[in-house]
Amino acid sequence: MSAGAPGFRRILCATDFSDASKHGWELAVRLAGQGGASVGLVHVVPEFSHLDALTGISDSMFKALTRAGRASARSRLQDFVERAQRSGVLARPFVGAGLPWEEILRIARTRKADLIVIGAHGRRASAGSGGVAERVVRFSSCPVLVARGRRPRNGRRK
């Protein structure tokens, strides 16, 4: 194992398919390749069934939307997984449903992840903003690498 990924055998990378999370995925795959780790890529589809009373949309419609979201996520995740596998990294997709930070942590525990990689958005991405990345950092029992979006030539983060 190289110095690039000390002791990491199972890396879990969370994605919302944003530029920041794509950058996190690239970092996770690079670390896995350097250290011989496997990578799980997780996307969480929010469950909206608790909103039925507010919107008038039926519970069955919300369940159908969640199913469609999961199917779409599985397809998108598979593209990332196949690219990682072509570069020699063992990768596997995971789709959860619920509150993103809770599902990420649940899947990390279930998969016995020893590192979570998560992309973050904006200037306050992990500085107490209460977002998904900040909550994962706060409540995770394993190390978390927060990947900020790349800084393009114009000096602003994506």
C-alpha positions in Angstrom: 0.0 0.0 0.0 1.4 3.4 -0.9 1.5 6.6 1.2 -1.4 7.9 -0.9 -4.1 6.1 1.0 -2.7 4.9 4.3 -4.8 2.1 5.6 -7.9 2.8 3.6 -9.4 -0.4 2.2 -13.1 0.7 1.6 -13.7 4.2 0.5 -17.3 5.5 0.2 -17.9 8.5 -2.1 -21.1 10.4 -1.9 -22.4 12.2 -5.0 -25.2 14.4 -6.0 -23.8 14.5 -9.5 -22.6 18.1 -9.1 -19.2 19.3 -10.2 -18.0 19.3 -6.6 -19.0 15.7 -6.1 -17.5 14.7 -9.4 -14.2 16.1 -8.2 -14.7 14.1 -5.0 -15.2 11.0 -7.1 -12.0 11.6 -9.0 -10.1 12.0 -5.7 -11.7 8.8 -4.3 -10.7 6.8 -7.4 -7.2 8.2 -7.3 -6.8 7.3 -3.6 -8.2 3.8 -4.2 -5.8 3.3 -7.1 -2.8 4.4 -5.1 -3.7 2.2 -2.1 -5.5 -0.8 -3.6 -8.8 0.2 -2.0 -12.3 -0.4 -3.3 -14.7 2.5 -3.8 -18.4 2.6 -3.2 -20.3 5.5 -4.9 -23.5 6.5 -3.2 -26.4 8.7 -4.3 -29.3 9.4 -2.0 -32.8 10.1 -3.5 -34.8 12.2 -1.1 -38.1 10.7 0.1 -40.9 13.2 -0.2 -43.8 11.2 1.2 -44.0 13.4 4.3 -45.1 16.3 2.1 -48.3 14.7 0.8 -50.4 16.7 3.3 -48.8 20.0 2.1 -49.0 19.4 -1.6 -52.1 17.3 -2.1 -50.0 14.7 -4.1 -50.8 11.2 -3.1 -48.4 8.9 -1.2 -48.4 6.5 -4.2 -47.2 9.4 -6.5 -44.4 10.2 -4.1 -43.4 6.5 -4.0 -43.4 6.4 -7.8 -41.2 9.5 -7.9 -38.8 7.9 -5.5 -38.6 4.7 -7.6 -38.0 6.7 -10.7 -35.3 8.7 -9.0 -33.6 5.6 -7.8 -33.6 4.0 -11.3 -32.2 7.2 -12.8 -29.5 7.3 -10.1 -28.5 3.7 -10.6 -28.0 4.3 -14.3 -25.9 7.4 -13.7 -23.8 5.7 -11.0 -23.1 2.8 -13.3 -21.4 5.1 -15.7 -19.0 6.3 -13.0 -18.4 2.8 -11.7 -17.5 1.4 -15.2 -15.0 4.2 -15.7 -13.3 3.5 -12.4 -13.2 -0.2 -13.2 -11.6 0.5 -16.6 -8.8 2.2 -14.7 -8.3 -0.9 -12.5 -10.3 0.3 -9.4 -12.9 -2.0 -7.9 -16.1 0.1 -7.6 -19.7 -0.5 -6.7 -22.8 1.7 -6.8 -25.2 2.3 -3.9 -28.5 4.1 -4.0 -30.2 5.2 -0.8 -33.5 7.0 -0.1 -34.1 9.4 2.7 -32.1 12.2 4.3 -28.8 12.3 2.4 -26.5 12.7 5.4 -28.2 10.0 7.4 -28.2 7.6 4.4 -24.5 8.3 3.6 -23.6 7.5 7.2 -25.8 4.4 7.3 -24.3 3.0 4.1 -20.8 3.8 5.4 -21.4 1.9 8.6 -23.0 -1.1 6.7 -20.2 -1.2 4.2 -17.6 -0.7 6.9 -16.1 2.3 5.1 -12.8 3.6 6.5 -13.0 6.8 4.6 -15.9 8.9 3.2 -15.2 11.4 0.4 -17.9 14.0 -0.2 -18.0 17.1 -2.4 -19.0 20.4 -1.0 -20.6 23.5 -2.5 -19.9 27.2 -2.0 -17.7 29.2 0.3 -19.2 27.9 3.5 -19.2 24.3 2.3 -18.0 22.8 5.5 -17.9 25.8 7.8 -21.0 25.3 9.9 -23.5 25.8 7.2 -25.5 22.8 8.2 -25.3 21.2 4.8 -24.9 17.5 4.0 -21.1 17.6 4.0 -21.0 19.4 7.3 -23.3 16.9 8.9 -21.4 13.9 7.5 -18.2 15.3 8.9 -19.8 16.0 12.3 -21.4 12.6 12.8 -19.1 10.2 10.9 -17.2 7.6 12.9 -14.5 7.4 10.2 -12.4 10.1 8.5 -14.1 12.3 5.9 -12.4 14.0 3.0 -14.3 17.1 1.9 -13.6 17.9 -1.8 -14.3 21.5 -2.7 -15.1 22.2 -6.3 -12.2 23.0 -8.6 -11.2 26.6 -9.0 -11.5 27.5 -12.7 -9.3 30.1 -14.5 -11.7 33.0 -13.6 -10.9 32.3 -9.9 -14.4 31.2 -8.9 -15.2 27.7 -7.7 -17.6 25.7 -9.7 
